[in-house]
Amino acid sequence: MKSALNLRNVVVALVIAGLVLLPVYSALTGKVFILTMFTRIVILALAAASLNLIMGYGGMMSFGHAAYLGIGGYAVGILAFEGIGSGFIQWPVALLASALFALVIGALSLRTRGVYFIMITLAFAQMAYYIASSLSRYGADDGLTIYKRSNFGSLVDLSSRTQFYYVCLGCLLGGIYLIWRIVNSRFGLVVQGVRSNEQRMQAIGFHASRYRLVCFVISGTICGLAGALLANNTDFVSPAVMYWTRSGDLMVMVILGGMGSLFGPVIGAIVFLLLEELLSQVTEYWAMIMGPLLLLIVLFARGGIMGLLGRLSRG
């Protein structure tokens, strides 16, 4: 019982409760902006959680993860532009397109290790960025406006801020549950074993490359879902969403919250995006303040915020 009530678990429970009750607070106070802001936070937390699957548990430092955000978003935007507004078509296409792109990138990049793997994933993401920038029919550099959100008939109305928020939150919690099941399955244990000692895992009969590739594809697919949600949230998609700096933001969220922890990316996304919002209201040079703050947190909170909470619980 004592271990179940440690500080880290209490914080996670409070965060989940806060996210669930946020629309109620927004309705009671009339602060619509906070619901809009946290919808974006929840979506990017899902993208960060998908990156944590390969980076925190699989040891794959991908610097091109934002490409799947863009692919998922463009799948929704392009289909909407062509007159296909059904979410039952748009979202599966977004997932499939992201999975196929992840399969291609993974099949090529997982042949390498270390900095070479990072650079290849970055190169593929930049290639996707430039391809999107050249799609003149779909706005090119200016991006593509989505005039109507995905239609799910009478099942859910995404034009309602509250319903859309709960859809995003449901996807986040469902994604975390899926990652938890993967990490604690035989498959997930092999992936973590490959991260620790690939040669030993191969010596006892596991095909390391196949396990890493499947994990990579699952991660890209989950991020593609986040991209579909993000496109619906902003009613707009542009090549900027898959630029390398967005991949860097996702990595910071994972590291800040705690790599290899289930809810670390969620905590990291909330802290990172709230700091960004608060500092941007104080000064236009907010990045000069944000950088040192994040550096201090990473230096003095080894294992991220979740690691710090774990140490405080033991202390």
C-alpha angles and dihedrals in degrees: 000000000000093000091048091056099050121135094259093056092045091053092048091050091049092049092051092047090048092051092048093049097040096098089053090053091046092051094046095048098035091233100143093167093066090058091049091048094049092047087062091045092052091050094050090044087060090051090048091049090054090052090049089059092065100026102039100033103021101037092231110140100203115186094184102060094120088069089079090053088057095044092051091046095047091048089060094040097047094047090048090049090052092052100261104126101160113118088207086069102030098052098046089048089051091051093045094047091049091047092051092048090048090049092054094045093044095047090056104032098044089067086074134058139210120357091358090060090049092050095047093051088048091050093052091048091051089049089055089048093054093045090054089047090056096052096105092174089060100044100276109211092354092062132224125285116220107210097188130031123235111293119227095170115229092339096085137345110223091187087072109087093213096048092046091050091053091047089054092045091048090052090049095050091042090050092050091048090051091049090049091052091047095047093050095044126092088257092054093047089053091050090051090046090053089052090054099041119355095178093054093049091051091047092058092051109271119132097227097190094055093050092048092048094051090048090049092052093048090051093050091048093053090049089050088059088053088052092054090050092047092052090052091046096053096031083223140078129194139168089257090076090068098042116127093251090065089054087052090052091053091050091051091051091053095046093043093051095039129276115244094021120115099227097026095099091051092052090043093051092049094049095042097048095041090051089048091051096045096045093046088059091054101046141355087231091064092133090066089059096038094055098059091040092055090044091054092048092050093045097048099032103057108195090025126263093320090053090051091050090050092053092047089052092053092044 
